[in-house]
Amino acid sequence: MKIMHLLPALSSGGVEQVVLELCRGMVQCGEECTVVSAGGRMVEQVRAAGAGHIHRSIEKKNPHLLIEVWRMAKLLKKEKPQIVHVHSRVPAWVLHLAYRLLPARQRPALVSSFHGFHSVNAYSRIMTRGDAVVAVSQCIREHILHNYPSTPRERIHVIPNSVDTSLFFPSFRPSEEWLQQWRAEHPELTGRYVLCLPGRISRIKGQSHVAPLLERLLSDGVPAHILIIGETKRGKEKLAAELDAQICAAGVQNHVSRINHRSDLREIMAVSNVVLNLSLQPESFGKVTLEALALGRPVVGYDHGGVSEQLRQFLPEGLVPVGNPQAAAERLASWYRNPPQLREPVASPYLREDMIRTYLNLYRSLL
């Protein structure tokens, strides 16, 4: 079986990581995979997984997208994939228009994945046009059915993103070398109740709730320290400065460490006491939350989206009302005195082998 994945770019991120995992899994199952994108820092990882990569600028910033439609039709004729899997709206539109240039018998089966809560409009509707439509969580399935009711229910398949339990497991411990380096870099964490808040600097990621959360914890006698881990993308410098000013105004600056993007988030979560998800908008899935749970780290998260689905299965007491840092602080204070126990290790349907097997069965069913 020949599978082609279309997405704008292969810079590191949630969607890109899923595509990489699918390529690895399909190649290991003996299938042929090719990724079509504008490139990025994950291209070499895709190739190392045994998949091919073809450079095409199928992204919004390309002013010559209509030319890409013609090039896509030509590519499909040459490569002859049996399955095309689109992971974003621009590639879906390019493919949809390219199909019009091909005879029906030359059009591969089409799978489209909803990786997020896309804005509801005709532009986003293209993601419902696949022979199969993948929702990465139950809440995304409900989003599709509510906003695009003409989508046949039998075409929607809930296939959650996954965690690799060979890398994320409760007994995982960072190397002694890593621990020594971490302690040397962050002596301020010694003797502290360490809370890890991953996510790029954004108004929707909940970093603005750090100050009130810390104020409440410190007043309750909890020696808390929050790690805000995530890059400040271009254009977000003002927001980052506002966050720093807010933390200083609350007088909790000695209890916060702001850390740029890290490739060792697994290790950082493993040595943290609790991982936080304070997103003010529902996340379609919440991969980092799942990885934290797989490491045996308790998670406090706002009760919505994919994070809610995960915590309800593995640690329901970690859920707190959306947008309520006081409730989050109360939960954390109680956990500081009585650490929680995860109900069960991360299990189906969130295991990597579950995801690969389910996609493989879906692809085969479309042939």
C-alpha positions as CSV (number, residue, x, y, z in Angstrom):
1,M,0.0,0.0,0.0
2,K,1.3,3.4,-1.0
3,I,0.3,6.3,1.4
4,M,0.9,10.0,0.9
5,H,0.6,12.5,3.7
6,L,0.0,16.2,2.9
7,L,0.7,19.0,5.3
8,P,2.1,22.6,5.1
9,A,5.5,22.1,6.7
10,L,7.5,19.7,9.0
11,S,8.5,22.1,11.7
12,S,8.2,20.5,15.1
13,G,4.7,20.5,16.4
14,G,1.7,18.3,17.3
15,V,0.4,17.5,13.8
16,E,3.9,17.0,12.4
17,Q,4.8,14.6,15.2
18,V,1.7,12.6,14.5
19,V,2.7,12.4,10.8
20,L,6.2,11.2,11.8
21,E,4.7,8.6,14.1
22,L,2.4,7.3,11.3
23,C,5.3,7.1,8.9
24,R,7.4,5.1,11.3
25,G,4.5,2.8,12.1
26,M,3.4,2.2,8.5
27,V,7.0,1.6,7.3
28,Q,7.4,-1.0,10.1
29,C,4.3,-2.7,8.8
30,G,5.8,-2.9,5.3
31,E,3.8,0.0,3.8
32,E,5.3,2.7,1.6
33,C,4.9,6.3,2.9
34,T,5.7,9.7,1.4
35,V,5.3,13.1,3.0
36,V,4.6,16.2,0.9
37,S,5.3,19.5,2.6
38,A,7.3,22.7,2.3
39,G,10.0,21.2,4.4
40,G,11.2,22.0,8.0
41,R,13.4,20.7,10.8
42,M,11.6,17.3,10.9
43,V,12.3,16.2,7.3
44,E,15.4,14.3,8.3
45,Q,13.4,12.4,10.9
46,V,10.8,11.4,8.3
47,R,13.5,10.1,6.0
48,A,15.3,8.3,8.9
49,A,11.9,6.6,9.5
50,G,12.1,5.1,6.0
51,A,9.6,7.4,4.4
52,G,10.1,9.7,1.5
53,H,9.7,13.5,1.4
54,I,8.7,15.6,-1.6
55,H,9.0,19.4,-1.3
56,R,5.9,21.3,-2.3
57,S,4.9,24.7,-1.0
58,I,1.3,23.9,-0.1
59,E,0.9,26.6,2.6
60,K,-1.0,29.8,3.0
61,K,2.0,32.1,2.4
62,N,2.6,30.7,-1.1
63,P,1.1,33.3,-3.5
64,H,1.2,30.7,-6.3
65,L,-1.1,28.1,-4.9
66,L,-3.0,27.6,-8.2
67,I,0.3,26.5,-9.8
68,E,0.6,24.0,-6.9
69,V,-2.8,22.5,-7.8
70,W,-1.4,21.7,-11.3
71,R,1.8,20.4,-9.8
72,M,-0.2,18.2,-7.3
73,A,-2.2,16.6,-10.1
74,K,1.0,15.9,-11.9
75,L,2.6,14.4,-8.8
76,L,-0.4,12.1,-8.2
77,K,-0.2,10.8,-11.7
78,K,3.5,10.1,-11.2
79,E,3.5,8.6,-7.7
80,K,0.2,6.8,-7.9
81,P,-0.6,6.7,-4.2
82,Q,-3.5,4.5,-3.1
83,I,-4.3,6.7,0.0
84,V,-3.8,10.4,0.4
85,H,-4.1,11.7,3.9
86,V,-4.4,15.5,4.4
87,H,-3.7,17.1,7.8
88,S,-4.5,20.7,7.1
89,R,-6.9,22.9,5.2
90,V,-4.6,24.4,2.5
91,P,-3.3,21.1,1.4
92,A,-6.9,19.8,1.4
93,W,-8.0,22.5,-0.9
94,V,-5.0,22.0,-3.2
95,L,-5.8,18.3,-3.4
96,H,-9.5,18.9,-3.9
97,L,-8.8,21.1,-6.9
98,A,-6.1,18.7,-8.2
99,Y,-8.6,15.9,-8.2
100,R,-10.8,17.8,-10.6
101,L,-7.9,17.6,-13.1
102,L,-7.8,13.8,-12.8
103,P,-10.1,11.1,-14.1
104,A,-12.1,9.5,-11.3
105,R,-10.2,6.2,-11.7
106,Q,-6.9,8.0,-11.0
107,R,-8.1,9.7,-7.7
108,P,-6.7,8.0,-4.6
109,A,-8.8,7.3,-1.6
110,L,-8.8,10.4,0.6
111,V,-8.5,10.6,4.4
112,S,-8.7,14.0,6.2
113,S,-7.8,14.6,9.9
114,F,-9.2,17.2,12.2
115,H,-6.3,17.9,14.5
116,G,-8.0,21.0,16.0
117,F,-11.1,23.1,16.4
118,H,-10.9,24.9,13.1
119,S,-12.9,28.0,12.6
120,V,-16.4,27.1,11.3
121,N,-16.8,28.3,7.8
122,A,-16.8,27.1,4.2
123,Y,-13.0,27.1,4.1
124,S,-12.8,24.6,7.0
125,R,-15.6,22.5,5.6
126,I,-13.1,21.0,3.1
127,M,-11.8,18.8,5.9
128,T,-15.2,16.9,5.9
129,R,-14.8,16.0,2.3
130,G,-12.7,12.9,2.8
131,D,-13.7,9.3,2.2
132,A,-12.9,9.0,5.8
133,V,-12.7,11.9,8.3
134,V,-10.5,11.4,11.4
135,A,-11.3,13.1,14.7
136,V,-8.4,13.0,17.2
137,S,-10.8,13.0,20.2
138,Q,-14.5,12.6,21.0
139,C,-14.8,16.4,21.5
140,I,-13.6,16.9,17.9
141,R,-16.1,14.4,16.7
142,E,-18.8,16.4,18.4
143,H,-17.4,19.6,16.9
144,I,-17.7,18.1,13.4
145,L,-21.2,16.7,13.9
146,H,-22.5,20.0,15.4
147,N,-21.0,22.4,12.9
148,Y,-21.1,20.2,9.8
149,P,-24.2,18.1,10.3
150,S,-24.2,17.0,6.6
151,T,-21.1,14.9,7.3
152,P,-22.1,11.2,7.2
153,R,-21.6,9.9,10.7
154,E,-20.2,6.6,9.4
155,R,-17.3,8.5,7.8
156,I,-16.1,9.9,11.1
157,H,-13.5,7.8,12.9
158,V,-12.2,8.8,16.3
159,I,-8.5,7.9,16.4
160,P,-6.7,9.5,19.3
161,N,-3.1,10.6,19.1
162,S,-0.9,8.4,21.1
163,V,2.0,8.0,23.5
164,D,5.0,5.8,23.0
165,T,5.2,3.9,26.3
166,S,8.7,2.7,25.4
167,L,9.7,6.4,26.0
168,F,7.1,7.6,28.5
169,F,6.6,5.2,31.4
170,P,6.1,5.6,35.2
171,S,9.6,4.3,36.2
172,F,11.4,6.6,33.7
173,R,14.2,8.6,35.4
174,P,16.6,11.0,33.6
175,S,20.3,10.1,33.5
176,E,22.6,11.2,36.3
177,E,24.4,13.4,33.8
178,W,21.2,15.2,32.9
179,L,20.2,15.6,36.6
180,Q,23.5,17.2,37.5
181,Q,23.2,19.6,34.6
182,W,19.6,20.5,35.5
183,R,20.4,21.1,39.1
184,A,23.3,23.3,38.2
185,E,21.1,25.3,35.8
186,H,18.2,25.6,38.3
187,P,19.4,25.8,41.9
188,E,16.2,27.8,42.6
189,L,14.2,24.5,42.5
190,T,15.9,22.9,45.5
191,G,13.3,22.1,48.1
192,R,10.4,23.5,46.0
193,Y,7.1,22.0,45.0
194,V,7.8,22.1,41.2
195,L,4.9,22.7,38.8
196,C,5.6,22.4,35.1
197,L,3.5,24.5,32.6
198,P,4.5,23.6,29.1
199,G,3.3,25.6,26.1
200,R,4.4,28.5,23.9
201,I,3.7,32.0,25.2
202,S,0.1,32.7,24.2
203,R,-3.0,34.4,25.6
204,I,-4.9,31.1,25.3
205,K,-2.3,28.9,27.1
206,G,-3.2,30.2,30.6
207,Q,0.2,31.7,31.6
208,S,-1.7,34.7,32.9
209,H,-3.1,32.5,35.6
210,V,0.4,31.7,37.0
211,A,0.5,34.8,39.3
212,P,-2.9,34.3,41.0
213,L,-2.3,30.6,41.3
214,L,1.1,31.1,43.0
215,E,-0.2,33.8,45.3
216,R,-2.8,31.4,46.7
217,L,-0.4,28.5,47.0
218,L,2.2,30.6,48.8
219,S,-0.4,32.0,51.2
220,D,-1.3,28.4,52.0
221,G,2.3,27.6,52.9
222,V,3.1,25.6,49.8
223,P,6.7,26.2,48.6
224,A,5.6,26.2,45.0
225,H,7.8,27.1,41.9
226,I,6.4,27.1,38.4
227,L,8.4,26.4,35.3
228,I,6.9,28.1,32.3
229,I,8.4,26.2,29.4
230,G,7.8,27.4,25.8
231,E,9.1,29.6,23.2
232,T,8.1,33.2,22.6
233,K,7.4,33.3,18.9
234,R,7.9,36.4,16.8
235,G,5.2,38.9,17.4
236,K,4.6,37.6,21.0
237,E,7.4,39.6,22.6
238,K,4.9,42.2,24.0
239,L,2.8,39.5,25.5
240,A,5.8,37.9,27.1
241,A,6.8,41.3,28.6
242,E,3.2,41.7,30.0
243,L,3.4,38.2,31.6
244,D,6.7,39.1,33.2
245,A,5.3,42.4,34.5
246,Q,2.2,40.7,35.9
247,I,4.4,38.1,37.8
248,C,6.6,40.9,39.2
249,A,3.6,43.0,40.2
250,A,2.2,40.0,42.2
251,G,5.6,39.7,43.9
252,V,6.0,36.0,42.9
253,Q,9.0,36.4,40.5
254,N,11.2,34.4,42.7
255,H,8.8,31.5,42.3
256,V,8.7,31.4,38.5
257,S,11.3,30.3,35.9
258,R,10.6,31.1,32.3
259,I,12.4,28.6,30.0
260,N,12.5,28.7,26.2
261,H,11.7,25.7,24.0
262,R,13.4,22.5,25.2
263,S,13.9,19.2,23.5
264,D,14.1,17.5,26.9
265,L,10.6,18.2,28.1
266,R,10.2,14.5,29.0
267,E,13.0,14.7,31.5
268,I,11.7,18.0,32.9
269,M,8.2,16.6,33.5
270,A,9.7,13.5,35.1
271,V,11.4,15.6,37.8
272,S,8.4,17.9,38.4
273,N,5.9,17.2,41.1
274,V,2.8,18.2,38.9
275,V,2.2,19.1,35.3
276,L,-0.3,21.9,34.6
277,N,-2.7,22.4,31.6
278,L,-4.3,25.8,32.1
279,S,-5.4,26.4,28.5
280,L,-8.3,28.8,28.3
281,Q,-9.6,27.3,25.1
282,P,-10.3,23.6,24.8
283,E,-7.5,21.6,23.2
284,S,-8.4,19.1,20.6
285,F,-6.2,16.5,22.2
286,G,-3.5,17.5,24.7
287,K,-0.5,15.3,23.8
288,V,1.8,16.7,26.5
289,T,-0.8,16.0,29.1
290,L,-1.0,12.4,28.0
291,E,2.8,12.1,28.0
292,A,2.9,13.5,31.6
293,L,0.3,10.9,32.7
294,A,2.3,8.1,31.0
295,L,5.3,9.2,33.1
296,G,3.2,8.8,36.2
297,R,3.1,12.6,36.8
298,P,-0.2,13.9,38.1
299,V,-1.8,16.6,36.0
300,V,-4.1,19.5,37.0
301,G,-6.1,20.7,34.0
302,Y,-9.1,22.8,33.1
303,D,-12.1,20.7,32.5
304,H,-12.7,20.9,28.7
305,G,-11.5,19.4,25.4
306,G,-9.3,16.4,24.9
307,V,-7.5,17.0,28.2
308,S,-10.8,16.5,30.0
309,E,-11.3,13.2,28.2
310,Q,-7.8,11.9,29.3
311,L,-8.1,13.0,32.9
312,R,-11.6,11.6,33.3
313,Q,-10.1,8.2,32.4
314,F,-6.8,8.3,34.3
315,L,-7.0,11.0,37.0
316,P,-10.4,12.6,37.3
317,E,-9.5,14.5,40.5
318,G,-7.1,16.5,38.4
319,L,-9.9,18.3,36.7
320,V,-10.8,21.8,37.9
321,P,-13.3,24.4,36.5
322,V,-12.2,26.2,33.4
323,G,-10.5,29.6,34.0
324,N,-10.4,29.2,37.8
325,P,-6.8,29.4,39.1
326,Q,-8.1,29.5,42.7
327,A,-9.6,26.0,42.3
328,A,-6.4,24.8,40.7
329,A,-4.4,26.2,43.7
330,E,-6.7,24.4,46.1
331,R,-6.2,21.1,44.3
332,L,-2.5,21.6,44.2
333,A,-2.3,22.5,47.9
334,S,-4.2,19.3,48.8
335,W,-1.9,17.2,46.6
336,Y,1.2,18.8,48.2
337,R,0.1,17.3,51.5
338,N,-1.4,14.1,50.1
339,P,0.1,13.2,46.7
340,P,-2.5,11.6,44.3
341,Q,-2.3,8.1,42.8
342,L,-3.0,7.6,39.1
343,R,-6.0,5.3,38.7
344,E,-4.2,3.2,36.0
345,P,-1.3,3.5,33.6
346,V,-2.0,5.1,30.3
347,A,-3.7,2.4,28.2
348,S,-5.9,1.9,25.1
349,P,-6.9,3.7,23.1
350,Y,-3.9,6.0,23.7
351,L,-1.0,3.6,23.0
352,R,1.1,4.0,19.9
353,E,0.3,0.5,18.7
354,D,-3.4,1.3,19.0
355,M,-3.1,4.3,16.7
356,I,-1.0,2.6,14.1
357,R,-3.2,-0.5,14.0
358,T,-6.4,1.6,13.7
359,Y,-5.0,3.8,10.9
360,L,-3.7,0.7,9.1
361,N,-7.2,-0.9,9.2
362,L,-8.8,2.3,8.1
363,Y,-6.5,2.7,5.1
364,R,-7.0,-0.9,4.1
365,S,-10.8,-0.6,4.4
366,L,-10.7,2.2,1.8
367,L,-8.9,0.3,-0.9
